[in-house]
Amino acid sequence: MATIRTLGVVLLDPETENEIASELCKLLGRAILPVGQLDRPGDTGRGFGTAFFFTELVTATDGRQLVREYLLTADAITRAPYGEIGLRASMTEPAGAASDGILLADFAAQWVHLPEVGLAAMLAKGLHEHAEARGWRWRTQPVTAAVAASSEAVARIGNAPASAFVLALGVAEDGSRPLEAAIERLVRDGDDIRITTELPAGYVGAPVFGVEETAVGDLAVHCLGLVLPGGGGGHRIATFDRIRTALAAVSPGA
């Protein structure tokens, strides 16, 4: 695969970008869910966004390594009186057993809010219990800690534009939420990492991926973080170095 530069995350040629976008949809398409904010049940919704499953290893008090699973999104789309987490048919089994969505009253109270990062996190345990009580199961492809960018990988992002891939559920004219992989550009902006263009409705909270060349010349894909609300002609990214630190502060052990 050809690259245009080789330090930190890289700017790829268009053919390679398309290949990676396609692979991300295949490998992690079942990590993401649509989120909508409602003023009251039955509303058409507002403030649409995307959330995604993330798993990490934590050390229990007895020394065991356990997997902790979260649903992550941008804090800005979790502040409504009601909210709906959409259920995609590809992410539930058996077929036809799940409803179209999970309606949650007092939506803001369902999340741990980390405004210093722009993040909202929900332990996925309750979502699994919801499914079990209704006779279905989740079928997901979470972003794992191994895929999430390390602090060192985030620090290597430079000022020159690099390829960014946003895996999101957009908002179609008929109100449906199609899976989309947007190919964008990211840059460093002081202490922040930004996507340089305004993204469509539904993209806030979506995971952002970058590609880094390894020492042996291969390409490694990292989940850099998630999309924050737009401003200044683009979007800041809540990067995983900050996400990990914030999650550890609110849930340090198992």
C-alpha positions in Angstrom: 0.0 0.0 0.0 1.5 3.4 -1.0 1.7 6.3 1.4 2.5 9.9 0.8 4.3 10.5 4.2 5.7 8.2 6.8 5.9 10.0 10.2 3.0 9.5 12.7 -0.4 9.0 11.1 -0.1 9.1 7.4 -1.8 10.7 4.4 -2.8 7.8 2.1 -3.4 7.6 -1.6 -7.2 7.6 -2.6 -7.2 3.9 -3.5 -5.8 2.8 -0.2 -8.2 5.1 1.7 -11.1 3.5 0.0 -9.7 0.0 0.8 -9.3 0.9 4.5 -12.8 2.5 4.7 -14.3 -0.7 3.3 -12.4 -2.8 5.8 -13.4 -0.7 8.7 -17.1 -1.2 7.8 -16.6 -4.9 7.7 -14.5 -5.2 10.9 -16.1 -2.6 13.1 -19.5 -1.8 11.5 -21.2 -3.6 14.4 -19.5 -1.5 17.0 -21.7 1.5 16.4 -25.3 2.5 17.3 -27.5 5.5 16.5 -28.4 7.9 19.3 -31.2 10.5 19.3 -32.3 13.0 21.8 -36.1 13.6 22.5 -38.0 16.2 24.4 -40.8 13.6 25.0 -41.7 10.1 23.8 -43.0 10.1 20.2 -41.0 13.1 19.1 -39.1 12.9 15.8 -35.9 13.5 17.7 -33.1 16.1 17.6 -29.4 16.2 18.2 -28.7 12.9 16.4 -25.3 11.2 17.0 -23.4 8.0 17.0 -22.2 5.9 19.9 -19.9 2.9 19.9 -18.9 -0.1 22.0 -15.4 -0.1 23.6 -13.9 -2.8 25.7 -10.8 -2.7 27.9 -9.0 -5.0 30.3 -9.2 -4.0 34.0 -7.6 -5.6 37.0 -9.9 -6.8 39.7 -9.2 -6.5 43.4 -8.1 -10.2 43.4 -5.7 -9.6 40.6 -7.8 -11.2 37.8 -8.0 -9.5 34.4 -11.6 -8.7 33.4 -13.1 -7.2 30.3 -15.1 -4.0 30.9 -17.4 -2.8 28.1 -18.7 0.7 27.6 -20.9 2.5 25.2 -19.1 5.8 24.4 -20.4 9.0 22.7 -20.0 12.7 22.8 -21.4 14.3 26.0 -23.2 16.9 24.0 -25.8 14.4 22.7 -26.7 12.9 26.0 -28.4 15.9 27.7 -32.0 15.6 26.7 -35.0 14.6 28.9 -35.4 11.4 26.8 -33.1 9.5 24.5 -33.2 6.6 22.2 -30.4 4.2 21.4 -31.3 2.6 18.1 -31.0 -1.1 17.5 -29.6 -2.2 14.2 -30.7 -5.6 12.8 -27.1 -6.7 12.2 -26.2 -6.2 15.9 -29.0 -8.3 17.5 -29.9 -12.0 17.4 -32.1 -14.0 16.8 -33.4 -12.1 13.8 -36.6 -10.1 14.5 -36.5 -10.5 18.3 -35.4 -7.0 19.2 -37.3 -3.7 18.8 -36.1 -0.8 16.7 -34.7 1.1 19.7 -34.3 1.5 23.5 -36.2 4.5 24.8 -34.6 5.9 28.0 -36.2 8.5 30.3 -34.0 10.9 32.2 -31.5 10.3 29.4 -28.7 12.3 31.0 -28.7 10.3 34.1 -28.0 7.1 32.2 -24.4 8.2 31.4 -21.3 9.1 33.3 -20.4 12.6 32.0 -16.8 13.6 31.5 -17.2 17.2 30.2 -13.5 17.9 30.5 -13.0 15.4 27.6 -16.3 16.0 25.9 -17.2 12.3 26.6 -20.2 10.4 27.9 -19.8 6.7 28.9 -22.4 4.1 29.8 -21.4 0.7 31.2 -22.8 -1.9 28.7 -24.0 -4.2 31.4 -27.4 -2.6 31.5 -27.8 -2.9 27.7 -27.0 -6.7 27.9 -29.5 -7.1 30.8 -32.2 -5.2 28.7 -31.6 -7.6 25.8 -31.7 -10.8 28.0 -34.9 -9.7 29.6 -36.5 -9.4 26.2 -35.2 -12.7 24.7 -32.4 -11.5 22.4 -28.7 -11.0 22.5 -26.2 -8.4 21.3 -24.0 -9.3 18.3 -21.2 -6.7 18.3 -17.7 -5.9 17.1 -16.4 -3.5 19.8 -13.5 -1.3 19.4 -10.9 -2.9 21.7 -8.1 -1.4 23.8 -5.7 -2.9 21.4 -7.2 -0.9 18.5 -7.6 2.3 20.5 -4.6 4.6 20.0 -2.0 4.8 22.7 -0.8 8.1 24.2 2.4 7.7 22.2 0.4 7.2 18.9 -1.7 10.3 19.6 1.5 12.3 20.5 3.0 11.4 17.1 0.2 13.2 15.2 1.7 16.2 13.5 0.6 19.5 11.9 0.5 18.1 8.3 -2.9 16.7 7.2 -3.3 13.0 7.5 -6.0 10.6 6.5 -9.0 10.2 8.9 -11.8 7.7 8.7 -15.1 8.4 10.5 -17.4 5.4 11.0 -20.8 6.8 11.6 -24.6 6.5 11.3 -25.7 9.4 9.2 -29.2 10.8 9.0 -31.0 10.2 5.7 -33.9 12.3 4.4 -36.4 9.6 5.4 -35.0 9.5 8.9 -33.1 6.2 8.5 -29.6 5.9 9.9 -27.3 4.3 7.3 -23.8 3.1 8.0 -21.3 5.5 6.5 -17.5 5.7 6.3 -16.4 9.3 5.7 -12.8 9.8 4.5 -11.5 13.1 5.9 -8.3 14.9 7.0 -7.0 15.5 10.5 -4.3 17.8 11.9 -2.8 18.8 15.2 -4.1 22.1 16.5 -2.0 22.9 19.6 -2.9 20.3 22.2 -5.9 19.1 20.2 -6.5 16.9 17.2 -9.1 18.2 14.7 -10.9 17.0 11.6 -10.7 19.8 9.2 -14.2 19.8 7.7 -17.7 20.0 9.0 -19.3 16.6 9.2 -23.0 15.7 8.4 -25.8 15.2 10.9 -25.4 12.1 13.0 -21.6 12.0 13.1 -21.1 13.6 16.6 -19.8 10.8 18.9 -18.6 8.6 16.1 -15.3 6.8 16.3 -12.4 8.3 14.3 -9.6 6.2 12.8 -6.1 7.0 11.6 -3.4 5.0 10.0 0.3 4.8 11.1 3.2 3.2 9.3 5.0 0.7 11.4 8.8 0.2 11.7 8.6 -2.7 9.1 6.6 -0.6 6.6 3.1 -2.1 7.3 0.1 0.1 8.0 -1.6 -0.1 11.5 -5.1 1.3 12.0 -5.8 3.1 15.3 -9.1 4.4 16.7 -7.9 7.8 17.7 -11.1 8.8 19.6 -14.5 10.2 18.8 -16.0 13.2 17.1 -17.0 16.2 19.2 -19.5 18.9 18.1 -18.4 21.1 15.2 -16.9 24.6 15.4 -14.4 26.7 13.5 -14.9 24.8 10.3 -14.2 21.3 11.7 -14.4 19.1 14.7 -12.2 18.4 17.7 -11.5 14.8 18.5 -11.8 13.4 22.0 -8.6 11.3 21.8 -8.1 8.0 23.5 -5.2 9.2 25.7 -7.7 11.5 27.4 -10.6 9.0 27.2 -8.5 6.3 29.0 -7.5 8.7 31.8 -11.0 10.0 32.3 -12.5 6.4 32.4 -9.8 5.3 34.9 -10.7 8.2 37.2 -14.4 7.2 37.4 -14.1 3.4 37.3 -10.5 2.5 38.4 -11.1 -1.2 39.2 -13.4 -4.1 38.7 
